[in-house]
Amino acid sequence: MPPAMPFPALPSAPSWFPGHMNRFTKQLPALLSRTDVVLELRDSRLPLTSINNNLEGAINKWRAERGHHSTQFPPFSPLTPANSSLGYGGPICERIVVLNKRDFVPEWGVEPFRRAMKAKFPDQTVHFASCNKPRDIKSLSEMLVSIAKRNPHATEMNVLVIGMPNVGKSTLLNSLRNMGISGRTPKALQTSAQPGHTRALSTRLKLSEDPLVYSYDSPGVMLPFLGRGDRGAERGVKLALIAGIKESLYDVEALVAYLLYRLNVLNPISPAYLTILPPGTRPFTDADEFLEQLAIRLNMLLRGGEKDTVRAAKWFVEWWRNEGGLVSASVPENLPMGSDGTLLRRGWGFDFEWTVDESMNCTGKAFESAVQIKMEECIDESVRAADEDERSGVGISTTQERKRGWQEKQARRAAKSKAKWAARKAA
């Protein structure tokens, strides 16, 4: 059994929140007032990290104003009874969480994750999709059409697509349009591998003709502040690896160190990066040593024979974002234990990591149940950490702290002025 790679030291999380993101965040409540279905896109590799908690408040308020309560109005499901709220012609109010790029995570974890999310967030519908798999797009298109048909009195249904930068919102909408509209449908929305390409709300895009379903594409919105400490640092590196945040804000070699660690967790026996190195190479526990070997393998040398590790690091990150991600997703559900009986650390995507114990020494449905339990524990820990950051102020930047202090000071002044005016009036 190869030794485990220690968790790398990570740089502090940068702040990247351009003006167009702030504008859209302020516009969101008004946009939701004329929205029937919210499609929230997340990255399957980061199903928890790619949640934008700043949008949660607006979505929850929108659902409350529509009379939505999770115990009375269940999320869309083929098993939803006909006498649900939508069956009476009430306002449509659906939220669908789409986990995009499913081909970059192992298939054996998809169903356990879906069940874990249903157990923890019963009012959310989770749908896995990959834009290059027509079956995924067709099932999502059918879901939207089915929701629209459940309210026959509405002349049309409007869908708003939201999410972090570079999670594939525009690409998904182009695919849904191609699936839902008969005949040739030219690409309606421009896409880019760089975050922040979509900077304004799109014009209405028709996704279905009968019933009429329209959609809006929206700018990807990053968190104003990713947080202090280790959790904020790790959150930033994860988002940079999926190109959700500007890569120039990071030293690419720091990204490689974390990527190497995660690939070792996904498959401690034979990490995906071994496929690009000579046969017989053992897993690495040191990022510098790995980059030197990779530079030699790719013949990336400077004058004098010095290894160009920076160039090799950039190549490695791009490799993982494309074919390397597919390789890492092909890891089997069960791996052999080491001869020394060492417990393995395993993972699914970059947000889930657990220690393999005796409960996971099984296959089939029993293995899925064991993975679901591990995932539920990870979700609980993520929620607990987020609550802790909120209470302690770790998730608030210095600028935000100053702004809150100024707002509180203004509120106290207004209250004091109002009290004086009331006292004079009474006299």
N, C-alpha and C positions, 0 to 999 in steps of 0.2 A: 504494500500500500504506500503510495507516494506521500510525503509529508504535506500537511495542509498549508496553504499560503496564508500568511498573516494579513489581516485587513490593512489596506494601504492608508497612508496619511493623505488626506484630501484637502485641497485648497478651500478657502471660505467661499460661500456661494455669492456670486455677483448679483447685481440688480439689473434687470432688463425689462422695462415696462414702458415702451414707446407711447406717444400721445394717442395714437389711434386705438390702442387697447383700452386706455382710460376712457376715451369717448364712448366706445362700444359698451363698456361696463355701465356707464351712466344711462345709456339708451336702453339697456336690456329690459327694465320693467315695462316701459312703453311698448317695446316690441312683443313682449309676452302677452300683452293685453289683446293682441290680434293673432295670437298663435294657438293652435289646437294641439300640436304634438311637438315635443322637444326631443330631438335626436342628439344625445350627448356622446361624442366620440372620445374614446380613450385608446391608448396603445396597449395591445395585449401583453407586451413585455413589461409594462408599468401600469397595471390596472388600478393600483392605489395611488401611485405617485402622480399619474396624469389626471387625477381629480382636481378640479379647480374649485376650492372651497369658497372663493369669493363669489362664485355664481350660484352656490347652493341656496343662499338666503333669498335671492330673487326668485328662484324656481320654486322653493317651498311656499313663498308668499303667493305666487301665481296659482299654485295648486289649492291653497287654502281659500283664495278668493273664488275659485271655481267650485267650492264645496267638496273638495277631495279629502277623504280620510281613508287611510290604508285598510282599515278594518271593514269599511263599508263599500269602497270602490276599489276592487283589486286591479292590479296592472293587467295589461292585455295578455291574454293567454287563450289558446284554443279551447280551454276548459272554462273560460269565463261564462257564467250563466247568462241566458238571454235577457233576464230581468235586471241586469246591472244598470248603473246610472245612465249609460249611453243608450240603453234600450228605450228609455223614456224620452229621448230627444233632448236630453240635457246637454250642457256645454261639454265639448270634447276636451279632455285634459289628460294627456298621456305623456309619460316620460320613458323613453327607451334608451338604455345605455348600450352603445355599440362598441364592442371590443374589436378594434380593427387590427389588421395584419396578423391574423390568427396563425398563419403559416410560419410565424417566427417563434411560436411556443410549442412545446410538446403536446401532441393531441391527447395523451393520456390524462392531462390535467384540466382539459376544457370542461368536461361534465362535473368533476368535483368542484371546480371553481364556481360554475353556474349554481350548483346546489348550495355552496357556502354563502354566496351572495344572496340567494333567496332566503336563507335562514337568518342572515344578519340584516338585510334590507328588503323586506317582503314587498315594499311598495315600488320597487324598481324592476323593470324587465331587462334582462341581460341577453344580448344577441351577439354572437361571434361572427365576424365577417372577414373576408379577404377579397379585395377588389378584383383579383385575378381568378376568382372562383365563382362562376355564374350561379351556382346553386345557392351560395350565401346571399348574393345580391337578390336573386329571385325570391327567396324566403322573406327577406326584409321588405321587398317591394309588396309582396302579398300581405304582409303584416300591416303595412300602411293602408293598403286598399281595403283590407278587412275592417280596420278601425273607421275609415271613412264611410263604409257601407252600414255600419252600426248606428249611424246618425243620418238617415235618409232625408231628413228635412233640411239639412245644411246644403247650400248650393256648392260649396267647395271646402276643402280642408287645407289649412296652412301649416307647414312644418318648418321649424327653425332648427338649424344645425349649429351646435356650439361645441367648444372644446379647446384644449391647449393648442399651441402652434404645432404644425407639422404632424398632426395625427391622422391626416388623410381625409379631411372634410370635403374639399373640392373634388378629389378623385372619386370619393364615394358617391357624391351627387351626380357626377357625370355618368357613373355606372348605373345608378338608379334610373336616371333619365333614359339611358340607352335600353334598359330592361323594360321600362314602363310605357314607352312611346313606340308605336309600331312604325316601321320604315326606318330610313336612314336618319340618325340623329347626330349631327356634328357636335364636337366637343364644345360645351357651353361655358365652362369655367376654366381659366388658366391655372395650371398647377406648377409647383416648384419644389425642389428638394430643400430649399433654404427656408427657415422659419420667417414668418412675417410677410409672406408674399401677398396674401389677401389682407387689405387694409381697411376695407369698408364693406358694409352690407351689400350683398349682390342684389340685382334685380330678381323678380320672381321667376322661378324656374319650374316648368311644368314637369311633374313626375308621372302623372297618370291622366288619361282623358276621360275615363268612365270607371269610377267617379273621378271628379276633378280633384287632383292633389297638386298643390304648389309647394315650393320650398324656397327658403332663403339660405344662402351661404353667409357665414359671418367670419370676421377676423379671429384668428387664434389668439386667445387671451392668456398670458402668463400671469403667475402670481406676482403682485407688486414687490414682494419680499419672500425669498425662499427659506429664510430662517437662519438663526445663528447656530453655532455649535456643530456637532458631528451630523445631526439629522439634516440640518439645512445644507451642509456641505455635500452629503451623499445625494440629497434630492437634486441639487444642481448638476452634479456629475451625471446622474441617470438621465436627466432631461437633455443634457448636452450630447450624450451618446446617441440618442434617437433623433438628434438634430432639432430638438424642440426649443433650444435656446442657442443664441449665436455662439458658434464654436470658437470664434476669435477671442471670446472672453476667458478661454481656458488654455492652459498649457496642454497640448495634445498628449504628451507623455504621461500626464496625470490621468487622463482619460484611459490610456492603455493600461495603467496599473490597476485601475478599478475593473476594467473589462476583463483583464486576465484573472482577477480574483473571482469574478462572477462566472466565467466560463469554467473555472475549476470547481465551483460549487455545483453548476448544472451537470457536470460529468466529471467527478474526481478521478475516475479510472482512465478515461481517454477524452480529454477536453477537445472541443471542436478545432482549436488552432493547430493541433497536431497534424491535421490533414494537409497543411501547407508547409510542413517541415519534413526533413528527411525521415524515412522509416526508421523505427527504433528509438526516436527521440522521446524522452520521458517528460512528463508534465513539469512546468516551471513554477517556482515559487518566488522568483525574483524578476521584476519587470525589466530592469536594465539588461540582465543576461539574456532574457527573451528577445529584446529588441536588437541586440548585437547579433544573435543567431539568425533572426529574421532578415536583417540587413545583408548578411552574408548570403543567405538563401536567395534573396531577390537581386543580388549583385548591386546593392545600393551603397557604393563606396565613394568617398571623397578622394581628393589628391593625397597621395602618400599612403593610400590603402586604409584610411580611417573610415570607420563604419558610419554611414549616414542614418543614425537612429531616429532623427526627427522625421525624415522622409519615410522611413519604415513605419513609424508610428501612425502617420497620416494614412498610409496605405492599409494598415491593419484595421483601423477604425472603419474605413470605407468598405473593406472586405467584409467585416462583420455586419454592416448595415445592409448588405446585399446577400451574396451566397453564403457567407459565414453564418448569418442568422438562421438560414435554412438548415445548415449542418448542425448547429447547436440544438435545433428543434427536433432532430431525429434521435435524440438520446432515448434509450429504452426505459420503460418504467422501473424495472428492477436491475440493479447492478450487483455484481458479486462482491461479497465482503472480503476484506483483506485477510491474509493468513494469520495476522496477529490479532484479529478480532476487533480492530479499531472501528469505532462507530463513525459512520459517514455523515457528512453534512451534505444535504441535497437541496435542490431548489427547483422552482418553476417560474420562468421569467426572471425579472430582477427584483421583484417585490416579495417573493416568498422563499423562505429558507428554513429548514428544520433539520433536526437530528434524526437519522433513521434508527428506529428501535424495533423491538420484536413484533409490535403491532403491524408493521409494514412488511413482514416476511410472508407475503401472500400474493395472490394474483386476482385478476378479474374484479368482480363487484366488491370483494373484501378489500382489495387494494384501493379502489376508488373511494370507499368509505373512510379508510385510514388517511388518505390524502386530503379528503374533505375536512376531517377533524384538524389536521395540521394547518390547513388554509384558514379555517375559522379562527384558530389561535393567532395566526399572523394578522388577520383582519382586526381582531380584538386589540392586539398590541398596537396596530397602526392608529386605531381610533383613540386608544388611551394616550399615545404619544402626542397626537394632535390636540387633545384636550389639555394635556399638560403644558404644551407649548403656548396654547391660548391663555391659560391661567398665569403662566410665568412671564408672558410677554416676549418669549424667545422668537415667536413668529412675527414680531412687529419691528420694523426698522426704526432707526433713530429719527428719520424724517417723519415717519408716521407717529412716533411718540410725541414729537414737537407739535405736529398738527393736532393731535388729540388734546394736548395740553392747552393749545391756543383756543380750541373749540370750547373746552371746559371753562376757560377763563372768560370767554365771551358770554357763555351761558350764565355764569355767576354774576357778571356785570348786568346782564339783562334782567335777571331775577331781582337784583338789588335795586335797579332803577324802577322796576314795576312795583316793588314794595314801597319805595318812597312816594311814588305817584299815588298809590292807594291810601297811604297815610295822610297826604295832603288833602286828598278828596274827602276823606272822612272828617278831617278837621274843619 
